[in-house]
Amino acid sequence: MRFIAGQNTVVDQRTGLEWFREASRLELPMTWSEALASVQDINETALFGHNDWRVPNRRELFSLISLESINPSLPDGHPFQRVVTSYYWTSTSCSRLPDQAWYIHLGGARVFKGLKKDSYLLWPVRSVQPGLSTVKRTGQRSCFTQTGEPVSCRQTGQDGEYRLGRPWPEPRFLEQGGLVLDRLTGLTWTKMAHCARKALSWEEAFRVVDDLNAQNMEGLSTWRLPSITELESLVDLEQHSPALPDGHPFGDVQEHYWSCTSSHYDLTYAWGLYLRDGALGVGFKPLQTFSVWAVSSNGPQD
C-alpha cells in the first residue's frame, strides 16, 4: 500500500513525504510570497502536531502525479480530499525568469511556470524522516524575491534554501564512447542528444529508435523513446538554456523532446520536455515539432 491516511495527513510510503489530506485546506489562491509566508504561519501553530511544513519543491509535488489519470492527475484510489483541479505552487523559482515560479496543474499534470505575483493554491508537505526522502533534488541552489531579485536563501523557505531530496552523485555522468550513464538514475543516454538531426512527428520518433536498435548503435539494441518522467530526471532547475546540469557531456542539445507518454487529456497529444527552462507540456503527435533523444536501461557500468 502506497498511502497511509490519517485523519488530517497522508504519508506517501514511496517517497517518505507527508501531505495535508485536504489538498485545498488553505482554500484561497495566494501569491508565491503569500504561500511561503502561509507555511511559516502554519508552523507557528504546529498544525497537525508538526512545525516543519513547507511549500513543496517541484520534484516533491511532481512525485504525487499520475500521468494515467486526469481531473485530478493523482493515482487511482488515492486518499486525498478536496483536490482542486487547478494550479498549485512549488517553492522552486524559474532560473531564467526568476520573477516566475513553477506550478503543477492537478487537472492534467502540466508543469509550467507562472508569475509569482499571480495567485495559485498551496498544498503543504513535510518529510517524515528528514534526509530520507527518495525524491531526487531539483538542483536549485539560488533564491529570489517575488519580483525576481537575487536574495540570501536564509529563512526564505524556498527550494534553494532547503535543497531537499536524494543528492546527486559526483560526478553525475559517466561517458563511454557515444554513451552517457546517468549515475543518479542508472539510465544510459545517447551522448548526442539529437538522434534524428531534425524535428519529427511522434510516430517518426519511434521509427528512429527502431533504426538505432537495428544498427546496434554503440553495441546496444535496447534503445527506446524515454518516458516523460525519465526525461524530467535530467533537468537541473538551477540552470536554463538548456536546463541540464552544469558541465553535462551531451552534444547538440535541442529545445523540445518527445516522450513515449501519451496525454490522457487527449490521446492525439504526447508529453514532451521543453528544455530551455525544463517545463513539461504536450505536443500534437502528427506535427514534426519535437526532437528524439534515446535512452536505454542497459549500458556502461558504474
Secondary structure, DSSP 4 states (H G I P E B T S, - for coil): --EEE-SSEEEETTTTEEEESBTTSS-S-B-HHHHHHHHHHHHHTTGGG-S--B---HHHHHTT--TT--SS-S-TT---BS--SSEEEEEEEPSSSTTEEEEEETTT--EEEEETTS-BB---EEESSTT---SBP-----EE-TTS-EE--TT--SHHHH--SBPPPSS-EEEETTEEEETTT--EEESBS-TTSS-B-HHHHHHHHHHHHHTTGGG-S--BPPPHHHHHTT--TT--SS-S-TT---BS--SEEEEEEEPSS-TTEEEEEETTTTEEEEEETTSS-BB---EES-----
